Amino acid sequence: MTMDQSKAFSNDRSLMSRRKFLALGAITAGAGIFPRQALSSFADARRGERSLAFYNTHTGERLNVVYWAQGQYLSEPLAEINYILRDHRTDQIKSIDQELLNLLFALRTELNTKQPFHIISGYRSPQTNAFLHTTSSGVADNSLHLSGKAIDIRTPGRSLSVLRKAAVALKGGGVGYYPKSDFVHIDVGRVRYW
């Protein structure tokens, strides 16, 4: 952090809530490891925005949206996210857990990318999950996909191993590594890895 940035940060600190101050402190601390990423995240945090980009590999749909701004979740962008992450087999839509969105935002920041997450599987209806469970040993009977708390993704320009390593480092929930199927599973359940 430069002297001018430090001075500006110091002057603005008294105007920020404790939560914002701690978040900005964590971002700034990471500047030594990922300088460009930290500055980008710092700018996003100062603007008070969180954004995500998706590409649905099954439908070809794309979405790039700010879903959180100035301390609140935005209902229209959340509805758009719910739609693109719907069960593409049944067209059923479910609210995606906001903590999963925040974990994806943190992952996007950790990866220092603006590329969209390629969606392999978002929400799964009970019918789809039951079907997949009978055809694959890797699908849990009570999958967190059923409650909108899990997503299977890959990211252009980042290897699956890098994506997995970044997700594990965040310690935000479960991370499953499926190199043969070309995706990483991420959820906001208990912290575990496979």
C-alpha positions as CSV (number, residue, x, y, z in Angstrom):
1,M,0.0,0.0,0.0
2,T,1.4,3.4,-0.9
3,M,1.7,6.2,1.6
4,D,-1.2,8.1,-0.1
5,Q,-3.4,5.0,-0.1
6,S,-2.5,4.5,3.5
7,K,-3.4,8.1,4.4
8,A,-6.7,8.0,2.5
9,F,-7.6,4.6,4.1
10,S,-6.8,6.1,7.5
11,N,-9.0,9.1,6.9
12,D,-11.9,7.0,5.6
13,R,-11.6,4.5,8.4
14,S,-13.6,6.6,10.9
15,L,-16.5,6.7,8.4
16,M,-16.7,2.9,8.0
17,S,-18.5,0.4,10.1
18,R,-16.3,-2.1,12.0
19,R,-17.3,-4.9,9.6
20,K,-16.3,-2.9,6.5
21,F,-13.1,-1.9,8.2
22,L,-12.2,-5.6,9.0
23,A,-13.1,-6.7,5.4
24,L,-10.9,-4.0,3.9
25,G,-8.1,-4.9,6.3
26,A,-8.2,-8.5,5.1
27,I,-8.2,-7.4,1.5
28,T,-5.3,-5.0,2.1
29,A,-3.3,-7.7,4.0
30,G,-3.6,-10.0,1.0
31,A,-2.0,-7.3,-1.2
32,G,1.4,-8.7,-0.7
33,I,0.4,-12.0,-2.1
34,F,-2.0,-11.0,-4.9
35,P,-1.3,-7.2,-5.4
36,R,-3.5,-6.7,-8.5
37,Q,-6.3,-8.8,-7.0
38,A,-6.2,-7.0,-3.7
39,L,-6.4,-3.6,-5.4
40,S,-9.3,-4.8,-7.6
41,S,-11.1,-6.2,-4.5
42,F,-10.4,-3.0,-2.6
43,A,-12.0,-1.0,-5.3
44,D,-15.0,-3.3,-5.4
45,A,-15.3,-3.1,-1.6
46,R,-15.1,0.7,-1.7
47,R,-17.8,0.8,-4.3
48,G,-19.8,-1.6,-2.1
49,E,-20.5,-4.1,-4.8
50,R,-20.2,-7.9,-5.3
51,S,-20.6,-9.3,-8.8
52,L,-20.6,-12.7,-10.4
53,A,-20.5,-14.0,-14.0
54,F,-21.9,-17.3,-15.2
55,Y,-22.1,-19.4,-18.4
56,N,-24.5,-22.2,-18.3
57,T,-22.8,-25.1,-20.3
58,H,-26.2,-26.8,-20.9
59,T,-28.3,-23.8,-22.1
60,G,-25.7,-21.5,-23.5
61,E,-27.0,-18.6,-21.3
62,R,-24.7,-16.0,-19.9
63,L,-25.0,-13.6,-17.0
64,N,-22.8,-10.9,-15.5
65,V,-24.5,-9.2,-12.6
66,V,-23.9,-7.1,-9.5
67,Y,-26.0,-9.0,-6.9
68,W,-25.0,-7.1,-3.7
69,A,-24.5,-3.3,-3.4
70,Q,-24.2,-0.8,-0.6
71,G,-24.9,-3.3,2.1
72,Q,-27.8,-5.2,0.6
73,Y,-28.7,-8.0,-1.8
74,L,-30.5,-6.9,-4.9
75,S,-33.7,-8.9,-5.7
76,E,-33.7,-8.7,-9.5
77,P,-30.1,-9.8,-9.9
78,L,-30.7,-12.6,-7.4
79,A,-33.7,-13.8,-9.4
80,E,-31.5,-13.8,-12.6
81,I,-28.9,-15.9,-10.8
82,N,-31.6,-18.3,-9.5
83,Y,-32.8,-18.6,-13.1
84,I,-29.4,-19.3,-14.7
85,L,-28.6,-21.8,-11.9
86,R,-32.0,-23.6,-12.3
87,D,-32.3,-27.3,-13.0
88,H,-31.9,-27.3,-16.7
89,R,-33.6,-30.8,-17.0
90,T,-36.9,-29.8,-15.4
91,D,-36.6,-25.9,-15.6
92,Q,-37.4,-25.8,-11.9
93,I,-36.0,-22.7,-10.1
94,K,-34.9,-22.5,-6.5
95,S,-33.4,-19.6,-4.5
96,I,-29.7,-20.0,-4.4
97,D,-28.2,-19.6,-0.9
98,Q,-26.6,-16.2,-0.6
99,E,-23.7,-17.6,1.3
100,L,-22.9,-19.7,-1.8
101,L,-22.9,-16.6,-3.9
102,N,-20.6,-14.9,-1.4
103,L,-18.3,-17.9,-1.5
104,L,-18.2,-17.7,-5.3
105,F,-17.4,-14.0,-5.1
106,A,-14.5,-14.8,-2.7
107,L,-13.4,-17.6,-5.1
108,R,-13.5,-15.3,-8.1
109,T,-11.4,-12.7,-6.1
110,E,-9.0,-15.4,-5.0
111,L,-8.5,-16.6,-8.6
112,N,-8.1,-13.0,-9.7
113,T,-10.4,-13.5,-12.7
114,K,-13.3,-11.8,-14.4
115,Q,-14.1,-14.9,-16.4
116,P,-17.5,-16.4,-15.9
117,F,-17.9,-19.6,-13.8
118,H,-19.0,-22.4,-16.2
119,I,-22.0,-24.1,-14.6
120,I,-22.1,-27.9,-14.8
121,S,-24.8,-28.2,-12.1
122,G,-26.5,-25.6,-9.9
123,Y,-29.8,-26.3,-8.3
124,R,-31.1,-29.9,-8.8
125,S,-34.7,-30.9,-8.4
126,P,-35.5,-34.0,-6.4
127,Q,-36.3,-35.8,-9.7
128,T,-33.0,-34.9,-11.3
129,N,-31.0,-35.7,-8.2
130,A,-32.7,-39.1,-7.9
131,F,-32.0,-39.9,-11.5
132,L,-28.3,-38.8,-11.2
133,H,-28.0,-40.8,-8.0
134,T,-29.0,-44.0,-9.8
135,T,-26.5,-43.3,-12.7
136,S,-23.5,-42.1,-10.8
137,S,-21.8,-43.1,-7.5
138,G,-20.6,-39.5,-7.0
139,V,-24.1,-38.0,-6.5
140,A,-25.3,-37.9,-2.9
141,D,-28.9,-38.9,-2.1
142,N,-29.3,-35.8,0.0
143,S,-27.1,-33.5,-2.1
144,L,-26.8,-29.8,-1.1
145,H,-27.7,-29.1,-4.8
146,L,-31.3,-29.8,-3.7
147,S,-31.3,-26.8,-1.4
148,G,-29.4,-24.4,-3.6
149,K,-26.3,-24.6,-1.5
150,A,-23.9,-26.3,-4.0
151,I,-22.6,-25.8,-7.5
152,D,-20.3,-27.7,-9.8
153,I,-18.1,-25.4,-11.9
154,R,-15.0,-24.9,-13.9
155,T,-13.3,-21.6,-14.8
156,P,-11.7,-20.6,-18.2
157,G,-8.0,-19.8,-17.9
158,R,-7.6,-21.7,-14.6
159,S,-6.9,-25.4,-14.2
160,L,-9.1,-27.6,-12.1
161,S,-6.3,-28.1,-9.7
162,V,-5.9,-24.3,-9.2
163,L,-9.6,-23.9,-8.8
164,R,-9.7,-26.7,-6.2
165,K,-6.8,-25.3,-4.3
166,A,-8.3,-21.8,-4.2
167,A,-11.7,-23.2,-3.0
168,V,-10.0,-25.3,-0.3
169,A,-8.0,-22.2,0.9
170,L,-11.3,-20.3,1.5
171,K,-12.5,-23.0,4.0
172,G,-16.1,-22.0,3.2
173,G,-17.6,-25.5,2.9
174,G,-17.2,-28.7,1.0
175,V,-14.9,-29.0,-2.0
176,G,-15.0,-32.0,-4.3
177,Y,-12.5,-32.6,-7.1
178,Y,-13.7,-34.4,-10.3
179,P,-10.9,-34.1,-12.9
180,K,-12.4,-36.9,-15.0
181,S,-15.7,-35.1,-15.3
182,D,-13.9,-31.7,-15.6
183,F,-15.4,-29.8,-12.7
184,V,-15.0,-28.8,-9.0
185,H,-17.9,-29.1,-6.6
186,I,-18.3,-26.3,-4.1
187,D,-20.9,-26.1,-1.3
188,V,-21.6,-24.2,1.9
189,G,-22.1,-27.2,4.0
190,R,-19.5,-28.3,6.6
191,V,-15.9,-27.9,5.7
192,R,-14.7,-31.2,4.0
193,Y,-12.7,-32.2,1.0
194,W,-12.8,-35.2,-1.4
